[in-house]
Structures are given as C-alpha cells and as structure tokens.
Amino acid sequence: MTVQNILIAVGALAVLAFLIVPAIKIIWQYQRGVVFRFGKLVGERGPGFNVIIPYVDRMIKVDMRVETLVVEPQEVITRDNVTVQVDAVVYFQPVNPSDTIIKVQDYAKARQRHGTSGRRRLLPTGQPQ
C-alpha cells in the first residue's frame, strides 16, 4: 500500500467515526429517550440500541425509576401550642418522559418544591379554623 492509500483509509475512518459514533445511543432498561429534531419533539425511544441522525437529532435520557426525596424538617406549632418537628419523604416516578422534559423546565427542582409545598398544605398551622 502506498502512503496515499493509507491517508485515504485513515481519512475515511475519521469521517465514519464523526458520523457513526454520535448516531449510536444506548438506553438502559430503566430509561426512556426523548428525541428532538431541530428542536421539535420527534418521539420517544425505548431501552436498547437506538440510532439517531447525528448533528440533527438530540436525545435526552429520562430516568423512569422511583426517586425518593427527603424534605427538610419543619417545625410546626399545633393548636394546643406544642412545637413539633415534622420530617417527610416524598416518592416520585415520572409517568410520561416527554412531558417530563417539555412541560417542566427543571424537573429536580420542581420535585423539591412540590414536596415542600405539599407538606405545608397538609400540616396544621396552629391558627383557629
């Protein structure tokens, strides 16, 4: 082989590497992939070996497992003026991966805020009703 043939082969491998490697996406069993093409939702992909159009499509992986969130302890005064410290644990599981990505800007922060506000809504405030 000549030097020119070797350079052509190396160049072809480099071009293939730049096109094929970004196109291959592996999604684990507990994940789902949300695919966007030029910023528009194309669909969802399931677990396994997935191929997308490189540099055109973008895939965001969503973890579908149940997640636990420990909410900070909060002190509450009961109706009989006793101070009680309340702890809470919230369990979340995304149901629709597309909605998780499209309708919520920061899913982790939204979970935290929802858990905190839900606990405040359920606890007595110590004021007469």
Residue, then its C-alpha position, 0 to 999 in steps of 0.5 A: m500500500t502506498v502512503q496515499n492509500i493509507l491517508i485515504a483509509v485513515g481519512a475515511l475512518a475519521v469521517l465514519a467515526f464523526l458520523i457513526v459514533p454520535a448516531i449510536k445511543i444506548i438506553w438502559q432498561y430503566q430509561r426512556g429517550v426523548v428525541f428532538r429534531f431541530g428542536k421539535l419533539v420527534g418521539e420517544r425511544g425505548p431501552g436498547f440500541n437506538v440510532i439517531i441522525p447525528y448533528v440533527d437529532r438530540m436525545i435526552k435520557v429520562d430516568m423512569r425509576v422511583e426517586t425518593l426525596v427527603v424534605e427538610p424538617q419543619e417545625v410546626i406549632t399545633r393548636d394546643n401550642v406544642t412545637v413539633q418537628v415534622d420530617a417527610v419523604v416524598y416518592f416520585q416516578p415520572v409517568n410520561p418522559s416527554d412531558t417530563i422534559i417539555k412541560v417542566q423546565d427543571y424537573a429536580k427542582a420542581r420535585q423539591r418544591h412540590g414536596t415542600s409545598g405539599r407538606r405545608r398544605l397538609l400540616p396544621t398551622g396552629q391558627p383557629q379554623 
